[in-house]
Structures are given as structure tokens and as C-alpha cells.
Amino acid sequence: MQDIVEQALHAWFDPDTKVTLEMRLLKRLDAFDLRQSAIEREVSFTFEALCHYVLYWLTRTEPLPDGERDAAHALGKRRFDFFIEQVAVKISTEATSPVRRI
């Protein structure tokens, strides 16, 4: 019994044991940080692309004449609803991001 206690105390107070544990934790934290940075980079690229598309669309699309606005709004709503349904289906059926397939 005394040997077990001595080994446990030696392992607890041994600086090499603590360094090994700290190094393993730091290695995992570094890997986590790298993955997080990659995700943030991809999200910023996606956001930037979306911003440029919206800016281009807003600056290049001419306004509709008054008589065509209601029909255009109805068509836009149907298209948007269809788009949202498709996104919901993709999100609910796929575990991976569709961006990874590209």
C-alpha cells in the first residue's frame, strides 16, 4: 500500500508528468484553434461573396414599372418560398455542408 501512495505522490509532484499533460492539452488547443480559424475564414469568404452579389444586384437591377410590381412581388414570394423549402430540405437531410462538395 505504501508503494502505491509513494508512486501516486511521485507522479503528482513530478514536473515531467505535468509538462506532458500540459503539452498534450496545448497541442489539442492549437488544433482546435486552427480548425476554428479555418471556419472563420470560410464564413468570411461566404459573407463577402454574398455582400458583393447583393451590391451588384441592387446596382444593376432596374426598378419595375408600377403596373408590374404586384405580379413581380407575387412571383418573387413564390420563388423565395420555394428556395426556403429547398434549403430546409437540404439542412434536414444532410449532415455535411454543401460547400464541402464544391
All heavy atoms as an XYZ file, in Angstrom:
844
protein
N       0.825     -1.193      0.000
C       0.000      0.000      0.000
C       0.867      1.255      0.000
O       0.537      2.228     -0.653
C      -0.927     -0.054      1.219
C      -1.810      1.124      1.376
S      -3.097      1.033      0.132
C      -4.228      2.186      0.740
N       1.942      1.190      0.750
C       2.825      2.343      0.853
C       3.466      2.646     -0.505
O       3.643      3.815     -0.856
C       3.900      2.089      1.912
C       4.791      3.282      2.151
C       5.843      3.011      3.217
O       5.868      1.941      3.809
N       6.697      3.980      3.460
N       3.788      1.602     -1.260
C       4.388      1.806     -2.580
C       3.422      2.523     -3.529
O       3.823      3.384     -4.316
C       4.798      0.471     -3.196
C       5.965     -0.159     -2.463
O       6.745      0.598     -1.837
O       6.083     -1.395     -2.520
N       2.169      2.176     -3.446
C       1.165      2.805     -4.312
C       1.039      4.289     -3.992
O       0.996      5.134     -4.881
C      -0.195      2.090     -4.166
C      -0.095      0.665     -4.691
C      -1.297      2.842     -4.901
C      -1.325     -0.174     -4.454
N       1.002      4.614     -2.699
C       0.904      6.015     -2.270
C       2.147      6.781     -2.695
O       2.058      7.904     -3.200
C       0.674      6.103     -0.748
C       0.747      7.547     -0.272
C      -0.666      5.486     -0.369
N       3.318      6.165     -2.526
C       4.556      6.828     -2.937
C       4.582      7.076     -4.447
O       4.978      8.157     -4.907
C       5.768      6.001     -2.519
C       6.079      6.068     -1.039
C       7.310      5.245     -0.689
O       8.158      5.017     -1.585
O       7.420      4.853      0.477
N       4.150      6.101     -5.226
C       4.116      6.270     -6.679
C       3.113      7.352     -7.087
O       3.372      8.157     -7.982
C       3.766      4.949     -7.366
C       4.868      3.933     -7.316
C       4.435      2.603     -7.917
O       3.280      2.419     -8.272
N       5.389      1.678     -8.021
N       1.983      7.377     -6.407
C       0.969      8.387     -6.715
C       1.486      9.783     -6.377
O       1.323     10.733     -7.162
C      -0.319      8.096     -5.950
N       2.121      9.934     -5.220
C       2.676     11.234     -4.847
C       3.810     11.641     -5.787
O       3.924     12.817     -6.170
C       3.163     11.213     -3.396
C       2.061     11.190     -2.330
C       2.677     10.983     -0.945
C       1.260     12.470     -2.386
N       4.628     10.680     -6.154
C       5.722     10.973     -7.083
C       5.164     11.436     -8.444
O       5.645     12.415     -9.019
C       6.616      9.747     -7.259
C       7.756      9.983     -8.193
N       8.809     10.825     -7.888
C       7.993      9.520     -9.447
C       9.648     10.861     -8.905
N       9.168     10.063     -9.868
N       4.150     10.741     -8.916
C       3.547     11.119    -10.194
C       2.870     12.482    -10.100
O       2.908     13.278    -11.047
C       2.535     10.059    -10.626
N       2.270     12.765     -8.946
C       1.572     14.036     -8.774
C       2.553     15.209     -8.733
O       2.303     16.259     -9.325
C       0.736     14.000     -7.501
C       0.021     15.287     -7.225
C       0.396     16.269     -6.357
C      -1.173     15.744     -7.851
N      -0.490     17.306     -6.390
C      -1.485     17.007     -7.311
C      -2.027     15.207     -8.812
C      -2.595     17.740     -7.697
C      -3.140     15.930     -9.190
C      -3.409     17.178     -8.636
N       3.654     15.047     -8.057
C       4.601     16.147     -7.891
C       5.722     16.148     -8.928
O       6.531     17.073     -8.945
C       5.207     16.110     -6.473
C       4.219     16.475     -5.414
C       3.783     15.528     -4.486
C       3.712     17.759     -5.335
C       2.867     15.864     -3.510
C       2.791     18.100     -4.364
C       2.355     17.155     -3.456
N       5.776     15.169     -9.789
C       6.823     15.093    -10.802
C       6.555     16.151    -11.880
O       5.500     16.152    -12.532
C       6.832     13.697    -11.434
C       7.980     13.537    -12.418
O       8.947     14.314    -12.339
O       7.894     12.624    -13.265
N       7.483     17.091    -12.092
C       7.253     18.146    -13.089
C       7.168     17.606    -14.520
O       6.484     18.181    -15.358
C       8.452     19.079    -12.926
C       9.468     18.330    -12.142
C       8.746     17.239    -11.413
N       7.832     16.496    -14.800
C       7.766     15.929    -16.151
C       6.356     15.454    -16.488
O       5.898     15.582    -17.628
C       8.749     14.770    -16.291
C      10.206     15.239    -16.217
O      10.441     16.434    -16.534
O      11.066     14.429    -15.840
N       5.657     14.911    -15.514
C       4.286     14.449    -15.738
C       3.380     15.628    -16.061
O       2.567     15.556    -16.971
C       3.762     13.712    -14.500
O       4.659     12.667    -14.171
C       2.387     13.147    -14.738
N       3.538     16.716    -15.324
C       2.718     17.900    -15.570
C       3.022     18.501    -16.938
O       2.128     18.944    -17.645
C       2.924     18.926    -14.463
C       2.317     18.520    -13.155
C       2.453     19.605    -12.128
C       1.817     19.163    -10.827
N       1.852     20.186     -9.815
N       4.286     18.524    -17.312
C       4.663     19.073    -18.610
C       4.039     18.250    -19.731
O       3.528     18.783    -20.706
C       6.201     19.140    -18.749
C       6.613     19.438    -20.169
C       6.774     20.175    -17.801
N       4.057     16.944    -19.589
C       3.483     16.075    -20.610
C       1.986     16.347    -20.754
O       1.475     16.466    -21.876
C       3.719     14.602    -20.258
O       5.119     14.397    -20.075
C       3.207     13.690    -21.334
N       1.287     16.451    -19.651
C      -0.141     16.731    -19.696
C      -0.406     18.104    -20.308
O      -1.280     18.255    -21.158
C      -0.741     16.648    -18.295
C      -2.229     16.989    -18.178
C      -3.053     15.996    -18.987
C      -2.652     16.993    -16.724
N       0.357     19.095    -19.894
C       0.194     20.442    -20.447
C       0.482     20.461    -21.945
O      -0.228     21.120    -22.709
C       1.103     21.424    -19.715
C       0.657     21.729    -18.304
C       1.656     22.614    -17.573
O       2.665     23.013    -18.171
O       1.413     22.882    -16.387
N       1.491     19.733    -22.368
C       1.826     19.704    -23.796
C       0.699     19.056    -24.601
O       0.360     19.523    -25.685
C       3.148     18.950    -24.028
C       4.362     19.668    -23.472
S       4.556     21.352    -24.104
C       4.907     21.011    -25.807
N       0.118     17.985    -24.073
C      -0.992     17.346    -24.780
C      -2.193     18.275    -24.867
O      -2.838     18.375    -25.911
C      -1.383     16.052    -24.081
C      -0.370     14.950    -24.257
C      -0.887     13.607    -23.816
N      -1.840     13.644    -22.723
C      -1.793     12.866    -21.655
N      -0.831     11.979    -21.526
N      -2.710     12.953    -20.720
N      -2.483     18.973    -23.780
C      -3.599     19.922    -23.796
C      -3.335     21.085    -24.755
O      -4.224     21.499    -25.504
C      -3.871     20.448    -22.391
C      -4.522     19.466    -21.429
C      -4.580     20.060    -20.031
C      -5.904     19.087    -21.911
N      -2.114     21.601    -24.725
C      -1.782     22.704    -25.631
C      -1.844     22.270    -27.089
O      -2.281     23.029    -27.952
C      -0.395     23.259    -25.304
C      -0.309     24.084    -24.029
C       1.140     24.465    -23.738
C      -1.176     25.326    -24.133
N      -1.433     21.042    -27.365
C      -1.498     20.522    -28.734
C      -2.946     20.442    -29.210
O      -3.271     20.839    -30.329
C      -0.832     19.151    -28.790
C      -0.675     18.605    -30.171
C       0.097     17.295    -30.139
C       0.265     16.738    -31.523
N       1.013     15.482    -31.523
N      -3.816     19.962    -28.357
C      -5.242     19.882    -28.719
C      -5.850     21.263    -28.873
O      -6.657     21.499    -29.777
C      -6.007     19.084    -27.677
C      -5.620     17.604    -27.722
C      -6.576     16.749    -27.021
N      -7.829     16.738    -27.742
C      -8.917     16.145    -27.287
N      -8.892     15.516    -26.152
N     -10.030     16.179    -27.976
N      -5.485     22.187    -28.001
C      -5.999     23.558    -28.119
C      -5.507     24.224    -29.402
O      -6.251     24.944    -30.051
C      -5.595     24.381    -26.896
C      -6.371     24.098    -25.622
C      -5.762     24.884    -24.461
C      -7.831     24.443    -25.789
N      -4.260     23.971    -29.767
C      -3.733     24.519    -31.015
C      -4.493     23.958    -32.216
O      -4.823     24.686    -33.155
C      -2.238     24.216    -31.157
C      -1.389     25.063    -30.229
O      -1.901     26.084    -29.720
O      -0.215     24.692    -30.010
N      -4.776     22.669    -32.201
C      -5.537     22.056    -33.298
C      -6.943     22.643    -33.363
O      -7.457     22.934    -34.451
C      -5.592     20.541    -33.121
N      -7.548     22.832    -32.205
C      -8.872     23.447    -32.161
C      -8.825     24.863    -32.718
O      -9.700     25.280    -33.488
C      -9.399     23.462    -30.723
C     -10.710     24.160    -30.573
C     -11.881     23.557    -30.986
C     -10.771     25.439    -30.027
C     -13.087     24.205    -30.854
C     -11.973     26.095    -29.897
C     -13.140     25.470    -30.309
N      -7.805     25.614    -32.356
C      -7.662     26.982    -32.837
C      -7.491     27.019    -34.354
O      -8.062     27.886    -35.027
C      -6.472     27.651    -32.148
C      -6.363     29.115    -32.497
O      -7.390     29.822    -32.449
O      -5.239     29.559    -32.828
N      -6.738     26.091    -34.901
C      -6.560     26.041    -36.354
C      -7.877     25.734    -37.068
O      -8.201     26.351    -38.086
C      -5.505     24.994    -36.726
C      -4.066     25.341    -36.367
C      -3.153     24.154    -36.655
C      -3.604     26.573    -37.133
N      -8.631     24.779    -36.538
C      -9.929     24.467    -37.146
C     -10.879     25.653    -37.048
O     -11.593     25.963    -38.000
C     -10.539     23.238    -36.479
C      -9.860     21.941    -36.853
C     -10.648     20.734    -36.386
N     -10.984     20.734    -34.984
C     -10.243     20.184    -34.025
N      -9.108     19.590    -34.330
N     -10.634     20.225    -32.768
N     -10.896     26.320    -35.914
C     -11.759     27.480    -35.722
C     -11.378     28.602    -36.679
O     -12.236     29.254    -37.255
C     -11.679     27.960    -34.270
C     -12.598     29.114    -33.960
C     -14.055     28.722    -34.004
O     -14.409     27.565    -33.776
N     -14.901     29.667    -34.294
N     -10.095     28.809    -36.880
C      -9.634     29.844    -37.809
C     -10.058     29.522    -39.237
O     -10.460     30.417    -39.991
C      -8.113     29.981    -37.746
O      -7.715     30.413    -36.482
N      -9.979     28.255    -39.615
C     -10.401     27.857    -40.968
C     -11.892     28.089    -41.155
O     -12.326     28.580    -42.214
C     -10.054     26.396    -41.212
N     -12.682     27.771    -40.144
C     -14.132     28.003    -40.228
C     -14.427     29.486    -40.353
O     -15.244     29.902    -41.179
C     -14.838     27.393    -38.997
C     -14.771     25.882    -39.054
C     -16.280     27.865    -38.904
C     -15.206     25.192    -37.770
N     -13.775     30.304    -39.540
C     -13.992     31.747    -39.604
C     -13.606     32.300    -40.967
O     -14.291     33.171    -41.513
C     -13.193     32.444    -38.507
C     -13.745     32.211    -37.113
C     -12.860     32.789    -36.026
O     -11.808     33.397    -36.346
O     -13.211     32.644    -34.848
N     -12.544     31.790    -41.541
C     -12.097     32.244    -42.865
C     -13.132     31.895    -43.931
O     -13.487     32.728    -44.773
C     -10.747     31.614    -43.181
C     -10.128     32.102    -44.457
C      -8.693     31.577    -44.564
N      -8.047     32.133    -45.716
C      -7.714     31.442    -46.792
N      -7.948     30.149    -46.831
N      -7.137     32.016    -47.811
N     -13.643     30.650    -43.902
C     -14.644     30.240    -44.872
C     -15.928     31.046    -44.734
O     -16.532     31.446    -45.736
C     -14.945     28.750    -44.715
C     -13.809     27.864    -45.166
C     -14.089     26.393    -44.912
O     -15.235     26.048    -44.536
O     -13.160     25.593    -45.098
N     -16.347     31.310    -43.509
C     -17.561     32.094    -43.284
C     -17.364     33.526    -43.780
O     -18.267     34.104    -44.402
C     -17.963     32.071    -41.795
C     -19.023     33.109    -41.490
C     -18.452     30.687    -41.411
N     -16.193     34.091    -43.561
C     -15.964     35.462    -44.029
C     -15.951     35.526    -45.554
O     -16.469     36.478    -46.136
C     -14.671     36.031    -43.450
O     -13.547     35.404    -44.009
N     -15.394     34.497    -46.230
C     -15.435     34.467    -47.692
C     -16.871     34.367    -48.195
O     -17.267     35.051    -49.138
C     -14.630     33.285    -48.236
C     -13.147     33.475    -48.181
C     -12.304     32.377    -48.229
C     -12.571     34.729    -48.075
C     -10.936     32.533    -48.176
C     -11.207     34.901    -48.016
C     -10.388     33.796    -48.072
N     -17.652     33.515    -47.568
C     -19.049     33.349    -47.965
C     -19.820     34.644    -47.768
O     -20.589     35.071    -48.642
C     -19.697     32.213    -47.154
O     -18.940     31.029    -47.340
C     -21.127     31.980    -47.569
N     -19.625     35.270    -46.629
C     -20.304     36.524    -46.343
C     -19.892     37.610    -47.335
O     -20.729     38.359    -47.837
C     -20.004     36.969    -44.911
C     -20.682     38.244    -44.524
C     -22.050     38.295    -44.350
C     -19.950     39.396    -44.328
C     -22.683     39.465    -43.995
C     -20.565     40.578    -43.977
C     -21.944     40.614    -43.804
N     -18.618     37.689    -47.642
C     -18.126     38.693    -48.585
C     -18.710     38.461    -49.980
O     -19.110     39.403    -50.666
C     -16.599     38.661    -48.632
C     -15.985     39.848    -49.313
C     -16.206     41.163    -48.589
O     -16.295     41.161    -47.352
O     -16.293     42.202    -49.272
N     -18.779     37.196    -50.396
C     -19.358     36.883    -51.708
C     -20.831     37.271    -51.752
O     -21.308     37.842    -52.745
C     -19.190     35.402    -52.017
N     -21.557     36.975    -50.689
C     -22.965     37.355    -50.624
C     -23.131     38.872    -50.673
O     -24.001     39.385    -51.388
C     -23.607     36.789    -49.356
C     -25.063     37.168    -49.138
C     -25.942     36.579    -50.234
C     -25.522     36.699    -47.766
N     -22.297     39.591    -49.962
C     -22.368     41.061    -49.965
C     -22.126     41.621    -51.368
O     -22.839     42.525    -51.812
C     -21.356     41.642    -48.986
S     -21.791     41.395    -47.265
N     -21.136     41.081    -52.055
C     -20.856     41.564    -53.406
C     -22.000     41.242    -54.364
O     -22.342     42.050    -55.225
C     -19.539     40.979    -53.930
C     -18.343     41.667    -53.374
N     -17.940     42.911    -53.785
C     -17.482     41.296    -52.412
C     -16.870     43.274    -53.118
N     -16.572     42.300    -52.262
N     -22.597     40.068    -54.219
C     -23.724     39.703    -55.068
C     -24.896     40.656    -54.838
O     -25.499     41.155    -55.790
C     -24.161     38.256    -54.805
C     -25.428     37.911    -55.522
C     -25.419     37.661    -56.889
C     -26.638     37.857    -54.845
C     -26.591     37.356    -57.562
C     -27.807     37.560    -55.510
C     -27.780     37.314    -56.862
O     -28.944     37.036    -57.520
N     -25.226     40.900    -53.575
C     -26.343     41.803    -53.268
C     -26.050     43.206    -53.777
O     -26.926     43.849    -54.373
C     -26.639     41.804    -51.749
C     -27.595     42.920    -51.373
C     -27.175     40.456    -51.319
N     -24.826     43.687    -53.580
C     -24.469     45.013    -54.079
C     -24.605     45.077    -55.594
O     -25.182     46.020    -56.145
C     -23.040     45.363    -53.667
C     -22.512     46.698    -54.186
C     -23.317     47.858    -53.592
C     -21.044     46.851    -53.872
N     -24.099     44.051    -56.287
C     -24.205     44.014    -57.746
C     -25.664     43.973    -58.179
O     -26.078     44.707    -59.074
C     -23.462     42.788    -58.288
C     -23.569     42.657    -59.787
C     -22.752     43.405    -60.620
C     -24.494     41.797    -60.358
C     -22.857     43.294    -61.997
C     -24.605     41.682    -61.729
C     -23.784     42.437    -62.544
O     -23.898     42.328    -63.896
N     -26.448     43.130    -57.529
C     -27.857     43.005    -57.892
C     -28.603     44.313    -57.665
O     -29.410     44.732    -58.492
C     -28.491     41.878    -57.083
C     -29.911     41.614    -57.475
C     -30.359     40.927    -58.553
C     -31.068     42.064    -56.779
N     -31.724     40.915    -58.578
C     -32.188     41.609    -57.493
C     -31.264     42.810    -55.628
C     -33.489     41.871    -57.093
C     -32.555     43.064    -55.223
C     -33.651     42.598    -55.956
N     -28.337     44.975    -56.541
C     -29.032     46.226    -56.244
C     -28.620     47.352    -57.201
O     -29.425     48.217    -57.533
C     -28.766     46.656    -54.797
C     -29.447     45.810    -53.723
C     -28.978     46.263    -52.343
C     -30.956     45.884    -53.828
N     -27.376     47.355    -57.650
C     -26.935     48.443    -58.520
C     -27.260     48.185    -59.989
O     -27.329     49.129    -60.772
C     -25.412     48.666    -58.384
O     -24.724     47.461    -58.679
C     -25.064     49.154    -57.000
N     -27.458     46.920    -60.382
C     -27.692     46.599    -61.792
C     -29.145     46.338    -62.148
O     -29.490     46.335    -63.322
C     -26.867     45.364    -62.202
C     -25.394     45.564    -62.048
C     -24.907     46.615    -62.997
N     -23.467     46.792    -62.818
C     -22.804     47.849    -63.171
N     -23.418     48.850    -63.736
N     -21.517     47.927    -62.965
N     -30.003     46.099    -61.183
C     -31.402     45.798    -61.471
C     -32.195     47.091    -61.570
O     -32.173     47.916    -60.662
C     -31.993     44.906    -60.362
O     -31.184     43.750    -60.244
C     -33.418     44.520    -60.675
N     -32.893     47.236    -62.694
C     -33.700     48.445    -62.878
C     -35.019     48.301    -62.139
O     -35.545     47.194    -62.004
C     -33.949     48.661    -64.369
C     -32.659     48.945    -65.130
C     -32.939     49.305    -66.574
O     -34.074     49.713    -66.885
O     -32.016     49.183    -67.379
N     -35.586     49.421    -61.685
C     -36.870     49.351    -60.978
C     -37.991     48.915    -61.933
O     -37.945     49.177    -63.128
C     -37.100     50.770    -60.475
C     -36.017     51.611    -61.026
C     -35.033     50.749    -61.717
N     -38.989     48.252    -61.384
C     -40.129     47.789    -62.175
C     -41.132     48.915    -62.378
O     -41.317     49.754    -61.492
C     -40.823     46.624    -61.466
C     -40.025     45.349    -61.295
C     -40.781     44.390    -60.397
C     -39.751     44.721    -62.642
N     -41.808     48.901    -63.511
C     -42.907     49.857    -63.689
C     -44.027     49.566    -62.682
O     -44.181     48.433    -62.210
C     -43.390     49.596    -65.120
C     -42.300     48.841    -65.790
C     -41.546     48.137    -64.709
N     -44.797     50.582    -62.348
C     -45.836     50.442    -61.323
C     -46.829     49.332    -61.636
O     -47.275     48.617    -60.739
C     -46.591     51.764    -61.146
C     -45.729     52.818    -60.466
O     -44.813     52.415    -59.720
O     -45.977     54.018    -60.677
N     -47.192     49.132    -62.883
C     -48.189     48.129    -63.244
C     -47.689     46.706    -63.092
O     -48.490     45.774    -62.980
N     -46.390     46.487    -63.064
C     -45.840     45.135    -62.981
C     -45.364     44.750    -61.576
O     -44.947     43.610    -61.351
C     -44.675     45.001    -63.959
C     -45.048     45.184    -65.403
C     -43.847     45.123    -66.324
O     -42.768     44.672    -65.878
O     -43.983     45.537    -67.481
N     -45.419     45.674    -60.639
C     -44.872     45.412    -59.300
C     -45.599     44.306    -58.550
O     -44.973     43.438    -57.949
C     -44.876     46.685    -58.470
C     -43.769     47.613    -58.829
C     -43.630     48.735    -57.849
N     -42.569     49.616    -58.337
C     -42.474     50.873    -58.040
N     -43.362     51.422    -57.245
N     -41.489     51.603    -58.512
N     -46.929     44.332    -58.571
C     -47.677     43.324    -57.812
C     -47.402     41.917    -58.336
O     -47.187     40.978    -57.546
C     -49.179     43.624    -57.859
C     -49.535     44.876    -57.071
O     -48.760     45.232    -56.153
O     -50.566     45.497    -57.383
N     -47.393     41.758    -59.661
C     -47.111     40.442    -60.243
C     -45.674     40.008    -59.926
O     -45.424     38.843    -59.611
C     -47.334     40.484    -61.747
N     -44.749     40.947    -59.992
C     -43.350     40.633    -59.701
C     -43.173     40.253    -58.230
O     -42.424     39.324    -57.900
C     -42.457     41.804    -60.061
N     -43.865     40.952    -57.326
C     -43.785     40.626    -55.900
C     -44.366     39.238    -55.629
O     -43.805     38.470    -54.834
C     -44.507     41.677    -55.054
C     -43.736     42.937    -54.891
N     -42.610     43.039    -54.111
C     -43.925     44.173    -55.416
C     -42.129     44.265    -54.163
N     -42.912     44.979    -54.960
N     -45.467     38.894    -56.278
C     -46.070     37.577    -56.089
C     -45.127     36.484    -56.604
O     -44.932     35.458    -55.940
C     -47.416     37.507    -56.801
N     -44.555     36.700    -57.784
C     -43.611     35.734    -58.333
C     -42.384     35.610    -57.428
O     -41.909     34.508    -57.147
C     -43.193     36.139    -59.744
C     -42.160     35.249    -60.428
C     -42.713     33.836    -60.584
C     -41.746     35.838    -61.760
N     -41.867     36.734    -56.953
C     -40.716     36.723    -56.049
C     -41.016     35.982    -54.760
O     -40.172     35.231    -54.255
N     -42.213     36.173    -54.216
C     -42.588     35.469    -52.981
C     -42.647     33.974    -53.221
O     -42.156     33.189    -52.398
C     -43.926     35.979    -52.461
C     -44.382     35.235    -51.224
C     -45.203     36.083    -50.322
C     -45.693     35.372    -49.102
N     -44.831     34.412    -48.494
N     -43.245     33.539    -54.344
C     -43.298     32.103    -54.649
C     -41.895     31.532    -54.810
O     -41.590     30.456    -54.294
C     -44.104     31.865    -55.927
C     -45.596     31.971    -55.734
C     -46.374     31.353    -56.877
N     -45.922     31.739    -58.199
C     -46.392     32.759    -58.917
N     -47.344     33.529    -58.414
N     -45.927     33.015    -60.125
N     -41.028     32.244    -55.501
C     -39.650     31.771    -55.697
C     -38.899     31.707    -54.365
O     -38.155     30.762    -54.105
C     -38.908     32.685    -56.676
C     -39.356     32.505    -58.090
C     -38.609     33.436    -59.006
N     -39.012     33.237    -60.389
C     -38.631     34.025    -61.376
N     -37.844     35.069    -61.145
N     -39.037     33.773    -62.600
N     -39.099     32.734    -53.524
C     -38.426     32.754    -52.232
C     -38.911     31.602    -51.352
O     -38.108     30.927    -50.701
C     -38.651     34.095    -51.531
C     -37.977     34.189    -50.191
C     -36.607     34.377    -50.106
C     -38.709     34.076    -49.023
C     -35.969     34.454    -48.882
C     -38.077     34.151    -47.795
C     -36.715     34.338    -47.721
N     -40.222     31.378    -51.328
C     -40.763     30.270    -50.532
C     -40.210     28.933    -51.013
O     -39.850     28.062    -50.201
C     -42.292     30.264    -50.582
C     -42.903     31.434    -49.833
O     -42.199     32.037    -48.986
O     -44.077     31.752    -50.099
N     -40.108     28.741    -52.332
C     -39.544     27.521    -52.887
C     -38.076     27.381    -52.475
O     -37.627     26.303    -52.089
C     -39.671     27.520    -54.412
C     -39.082     26.301    -55.051
C     -39.733     25.080    -54.994
C     -37.862     26.368    -55.697
C     -39.189     23.954    -55.573
C     -37.298     25.243    -56.276
C     -37.968     24.034    -56.218
N     -37.337     28.478    -52.539
C     -35.924     28.476    -52.138
C     -35.771     28.074    -50.671
O     -34.943     27.222    -50.331
C     -35.323     29.864    -52.394
C     -33.946     30.036    -51.821
C     -32.851     29.449    -52.417
C     -33.749     30.789    -50.677
C     -31.580     29.599    -51.895
C     -32.481     30.953    -50.137
C     -31.399     30.357    -50.755
N     -36.579     28.651    -49.800
C     -36.509     28.341    -48.370
C     -36.862     26.876    -48.127
O     -36.224     26.202    -47.306
C     -37.433     29.279    -47.560
C     -36.910     30.717    -47.615
C     -37.563     28.818    -46.114
C     -35.524     30.890    -47.035
N     -37.846     26.351    -48.844
C     -38.182     24.932    -48.706
C     -37.002     24.050    -49.103
O     -36.709     23.059    -48.430
C     -39.398     24.593    -49.569
C     -40.707     25.134    -49.042
C     -41.851     24.886    -50.002
O     -41.703     24.059    -50.930
O     -42.896     25.529    -49.832
N     -36.334     24.402    -50.197
C     -35.191     23.608    -50.649
C     -34.051     23.660    -49.635
O     -33.414     22.639    -49.366
C     -34.696     24.117    -52.013
C     -35.681     23.888    -53.133
C     -35.969     22.415    -53.332
O     -35.064     21.603    -53.374
N     -37.234     22.073    -53.427
N     -33.796     24.808    -49.065
C     -32.751     24.933    -48.044
C     -33.115     24.107    -46.819
O     -32.264     23.401    -46.258
C     -32.529     26.416    -47.668
C     -31.626     26.543    -46.455
C     -31.946     27.185    -48.843
N     -34.369     24.157    -46.405
C     -34.805     23.379    -45.241
C     -34.640     21.883    -45.485
O     -34.200     21.146    -44.592
C     -36.255     23.706    -44.909
N     -34.954     21.430    -46.686
C     -34.785     20.010    -47.013
C     -33.318     19.630    -46.958
O     -32.942     18.604    -46.390
C     -35.395     19.699    -48.397
C     -34.959     18.333    -48.896
C     -36.903     19.799    -48.344
N     -32.455     20.448    -47.546
C     -31.019     20.158    -47.538
C     -30.475     20.110    -46.123
O     -29.693     19.226    -45.771
C     -30.244     21.205    -48.350
C     -30.344     21.025    -49.813
C     -29.522     19.833    -50.220
C     -29.395     19.802    -51.717
N     -28.781     18.606    -52.199
N     -30.861     21.072    -45.306
C     -30.354     21.125    -43.928
C     -30.833     19.924    -43.133
O     -30.077     19.341    -42.360
C     -30.776     22.450    -43.252
C     -30.004     23.608    -43.854
C     -30.557     22.391    -41.746
C     -30.462     24.961    -43.377
N     -32.073     19.521    -43.345
C     -32.613     18.416    -42.559
C     -32.108     17.054    -43.022
O     -32.093     16.112    -42.247
C     -34.135     18.433    -42.580
O     -34.601     18.182    -43.889
N     -31.655     16.930    -44.288
C     -31.235     15.618    -44.782
C     -29.731     15.434    -44.848
O     -29.259     14.312    -44.872
C     -31.806     15.354    -46.181
O     -31.374     16.375    -47.083
C     -33.313     15.288    -46.156
N     -28.970     16.496    -44.857
C     -27.503     16.372    -44.992
C     -26.823     16.769    -43.707
O     -27.127     17.784    -43.111
C     -26.999     17.263    -46.127
C     -27.373     16.752    -47.493
C     -26.650     17.508    -48.587
O     -25.687     18.205    -48.283
O     -27.070     17.366    -49.726
N     -25.866     15.954    -43.311
C     -25.103     16.249    -42.099
C     -23.895     17.124    -42.419
O     -23.377     17.807    -41.549
C     -24.648     14.963    -41.430
N     -23.447     17.108    -43.668
C     -22.273     17.884    -44.037
C     -22.688     19.125    -44.795
O     -23.782     19.203    -45.360
C     -21.309     17.068    -44.913
O     -22.005     16.681    -46.101
C     -20.824     15.839    -44.181
N     -21.788     20.073    -44.832
C     -22.060     21.326    -45.520
C     -22.019     21.116    -47.022
O     -21.166     20.411    -47.543
C     -20.986     22.352    -45.130
O     -21.089     23.485    -45.933
N     -22.946     21.738    -47.766
C     -22.916     21.609    -49.218
C     -21.690     22.276    -49.824
O     -21.261     21.931    -50.906
C     -24.208     22.298    -49.677
C     -24.615     23.157    -48.552
C     -24.072     22.540    -47.309
N     -21.074     23.200    -49.101
C     -19.896     23.889    -49.599
C     -18.723     22.912    -49.739
O     -17.893     23.020    -50.626
C     -19.525     25.062    -48.662
C     -18.242     25.730    -49.101
C     -20.642     26.066    -48.613
N     -18.670     21.904    -48.884
C     -17.566     20.929    -48.901
C     -17.544     20.116    -50.194
O     -16.538     19.605    -50.593
C     -17.686     19.967    -47.723
C     -17.484     20.639    -46.408
C     -16.016     20.833    -46.175
N     -15.834     21.453    -44.879
C     -14.830     22.234    -44.614
N     -13.946     22.505    -45.511
N     -14.703     22.766    -43.428
N     -18.713     19.960    -50.843
C     -18.779     19.171    -52.063
C     -18.238     19.921    -53.257
O     -17.902     19.325    -54.260
C     -20.226     18.774    -52.341
C     -20.770     17.809    -51.336
C     -22.131     17.372    -51.777
N     -22.920     18.531    -52.196
C     -24.159     18.739    -51.849
N     -24.772     17.883    -51.109
N     -24.813     19.792    -52.252
N     -18.165     21.208    -53.201
C     -17.758     22.028    -54.347
C     -16.276     21.919    -54.596
O     -15.474     21.797    -53.788
C     -18.182     23.494    -54.144
C     -19.685     23.567    -54.108
C     -17.614     24.368    -55.244
C     -20.230     24.940    -53.805
